[in-house]
């Protein structure tokens, strides 16, 4: 049985982009973290005090960092973070972010919020959902790490979804897309801020 060429293309592109991240200088990464935190004060949808935003804890040179989360908290926003459940890939659970010290290592040594685990459907409360990506194209097709946790979780969720990537990870050509992929509505980069995706409908 031969490999699906779309899957092969995804794997090759993912490997190339992750290698570029690994080669990124600590200075550039630190600068990106600071710039993304500043963009939390200019969100693309109206967010008031007490509203909910879902985000993530950056790992392995992903763009973001707790500075981004702390900026949201500074605005009075309730921040949800993902918790990876045991077992095969499935919908993510969620917990409330209460500062960097509230994070502990969970599955695969990922930092997750302590306290009550919230049901995956809790995500419907989020007006804005910031998700990590390895790359994203102008249509909003997101390249993740391949397990499909976010695609399972985002299916049918009404909130606006933002793919957060480094500046060089927005691609102008169309990424391979599977029927199960969930497109995002916004792209966030450190230098460019929030940009809407192209409407292909």
C-alpha positions as CSV (number, residue, x, y, z in Angstrom):
1,X,0.0,0.0,0.0
2,X,1.5,3.3,-1.0
3,X,1.4,6.5,1.1
4,X,-1.2,9.1,0.4
5,X,0.9,11.9,-1.3
6,X,-1.0,14.6,0.6
7,X,0.0,13.0,3.9
8,X,3.6,12.7,2.7
9,X,3.6,16.4,1.6
10,X,2.3,17.4,5.0
11,X,4.9,15.3,6.8
12,X,7.8,16.8,4.8
13,X,6.5,20.3,5.2
14,X,6.0,19.8,8.9
15,X,9.5,18.4,9.4
16,X,11.1,21.3,7.4
17,X,9.2,24.0,9.4
18,X,10.0,22.4,12.7
19,X,13.6,22.2,11.8
20,X,13.6,25.9,11.1
21,X,12.0,26.6,14.5
22,X,14.8,24.5,16.1
23,X,17.3,26.8,14.4
24,X,15.6,30.0,15.6
25,X,17.8,32.2,17.7
26,X,16.8,32.7,21.4
27,X,16.7,36.4,20.7
28,X,14.2,36.1,17.9
29,X,12.1,33.8,19.9
30,X,12.1,36.1,22.9
31,X,11.2,39.0,20.7
32,X,8.3,37.1,19.2
33,X,6.9,36.2,22.6
34,X,6.9,39.8,23.6
35,X,5.2,41.0,20.4
36,X,2.5,38.4,20.7
37,X,1.8,39.5,24.3
38,X,1.2,43.0,23.1
39,X,-1.3,41.9,20.5
40,X,-3.5,40.5,23.3
41,X,-4.5,44.1,23.9
42,X,-5.8,44.4,20.2
43,X,-7.9,41.3,19.8
44,X,-9.9,41.0,16.5
45,X,-13.2,40.5,18.3
46,X,-14.8,42.5,21.1
47,X,-13.8,40.9,24.4
48,X,-14.9,42.4,27.7
49,X,-13.9,41.8,31.3
50,X,-15.0,38.3,32.4
51,X,-15.3,37.0,28.9
52,X,-13.6,33.7,28.0
53,X,-10.6,33.2,25.6
54,X,-9.1,29.8,25.0
55,X,-5.4,29.7,24.4
56,X,-2.5,27.2,24.9
57,X,0.9,26.9,26.6
58,X,3.6,27.2,24.0
59,X,6.2,24.4,23.9
60,X,9.1,23.4,21.7
61,X,9.7,26.9,20.3
62,X,6.0,27.5,19.5
63,X,5.1,31.2,19.3
64,X,3.4,32.4,22.4
65,X,4.5,31.8,26.0
66,X,2.9,32.7,29.3
67,X,3.4,36.4,28.6
68,X,0.6,36.1,26.1
69,X,-1.6,34.4,28.7
70,X,-0.7,36.9,31.4
71,X,-1.7,39.8,29.1
72,X,-5.1,38.3,28.6
73,X,-5.5,37.9,32.4
74,X,-4.4,41.5,32.8
75,X,-7.4,42.4,30.7
76,X,-9.7,40.6,33.1
77,X,-10.2,37.7,30.7
78,X,-11.0,34.2,31.8
79,X,-8.4,32.0,30.0
80,X,-8.9,28.4,29.2
81,X,-6.0,26.1,28.5
82,X,-6.1,22.6,27.0
83,X,-5.6,19.4,28.9
84,X,-4.7,16.2,26.9
85,X,-6.8,13.3,28.1
86,X,-5.4,9.8,28.4
87,X,-6.0,7.3,25.5
88,X,-6.0,7.8,21.8
89,X,-6.4,11.3,20.2
90,X,-9.7,12.8,21.1
91,X,-11.3,16.1,22.1
92,X,-9.3,18.2,24.5
93,X,-10.4,18.9,28.0
94,X,-9.9,22.4,29.5
95,X,-8.8,24.1,32.7
96,X,-8.6,27.7,33.9
97,X,-5.3,29.5,33.8
98,X,-4.4,31.1,37.1
99,X,-0.8,32.2,36.5
100,X,2.4,30.4,35.5
101,X,2.7,28.8,39.0
102,X,-0.6,27.1,38.4
103,X,0.8,25.0,35.6
104,X,2.1,21.5,36.0
105,X,3.4,18.8,33.8
106,X,0.7,16.6,32.2
107,X,0.7,14.1,29.4
108,X,3.9,14.2,27.3
109,X,5.4,16.7,29.8
110,X,3.1,19.4,28.4
111,X,2.3,22.2,30.9
112,X,-1.4,22.1,31.9
113,X,-3.5,24.0,34.4
114,X,-4.1,22.4,37.8
115,X,-7.6,22.1,39.3
116,X,-10.9,21.0,37.9
117,X,-10.9,19.4,34.4
118,X,-13.6,21.0,32.3
119,X,-15.6,19.1,29.6
120,X,-14.6,19.6,25.9
121,X,-17.9,21.4,25.4
122,X,-16.7,24.1,27.7
123,X,-15.0,25.6,24.7
124,X,-18.3,26.9,23.4
125,X,-18.0,29.7,26.0
126,X,-14.9,31.1,24.3
127,X,-15.5,34.0,22.0
128,X,-11.9,33.7,20.7
129,X,-9.7,30.5,20.5
130,X,-6.0,30.8,20.0
131,X,-4.5,27.6,18.7
132,X,-0.9,26.6,17.9
133,X,0.1,25.7,14.3
134,X,3.2,24.7,12.4
135,X,2.0,26.6,9.4
136,X,-1.2,28.2,8.0
137,X,-2.2,29.2,4.5
138,X,-4.2,32.3,3.4
139,X,-7.4,30.3,3.3
140,X,-7.1,29.3,7.0
141,X,-6.0,25.8,6.4
142,X,-3.9,24.9,9.5
143,X,-1.0,22.5,9.6
144,X,-0.7,21.0,13.1
145,X,1.5,18.3,14.5
146,X,-0.5,15.5,13.0
147,X,-2.5,13.9,15.9
148,X,-5.7,15.8,15.2
149,X,-6.6,16.9,18.7
150,X,-7.5,20.4,17.7
151,X,-9.5,19.4,14.7
152,X,-11.6,17.0,16.8
153,X,-12.1,19.7,19.4
154,X,-12.9,22.7,17.1
155,X,-15.5,20.9,15.1
156,X,-18.9,22.7,15.5
157,X,-17.4,25.3,18.0
158,X,-18.9,28.8,17.3
159,X,-15.9,30.9,18.5
160,X,-13.5,32.7,16.2
161,X,-10.4,30.6,15.8
162,X,-6.9,32.1,15.4
163,X,-3.8,30.2,14.3
164,X,-0.7,31.6,16.0
165,X,2.5,31.2,14.0
166,X,5.9,32.7,13.6
167,X,6.3,35.3,10.8
168,X,7.8,32.8,8.3
169,X,5.1,30.2,8.8
170,X,2.3,31.8,6.8
171,X,2.4,30.2,3.4
172,X,1.1,31.7,0.2
173,X,0.4,28.4,-1.5
174,X,-2.5,26.1,-0.5
175,X,-1.6,23.6,2.2
176,X,-2.9,20.0,1.8
177,X,-6.3,19.8,3.3
178,X,-8.2,16.7,4.7
179,X,-12.0,16.4,5.1
180,X,-11.5,16.4,8.9
181,X,-9.4,19.6,9.0
182,X,-11.1,22.6,10.6
183,X,-10.1,26.0,9.1
184,X,-9.3,29.0,11.2
185,X,-10.7,32.5,10.7
186,X,-7.7,34.5,11.7
187,X,-3.9,34.4,11.6
188,X,-1.7,35.9,14.3
189,X,2.0,36.6,13.7
190,X,4.4,38.5,15.9
191,X,5.1,41.3,13.4
192,X,1.8,41.4,11.5
193,X,-0.8,41.0,14.3
194,X,-4.2,39.6,13.5
195,X,-5.1,39.1,9.8
196,X,-8.4,37.6,8.5
197,X,-8.1,34.6,6.2
198,X,-9.2,34.7,2.6
199,X,-12.9,34.0,2.1
200,X,-13.1,31.2,-0.5
201,X,-16.9,30.7,-0.1
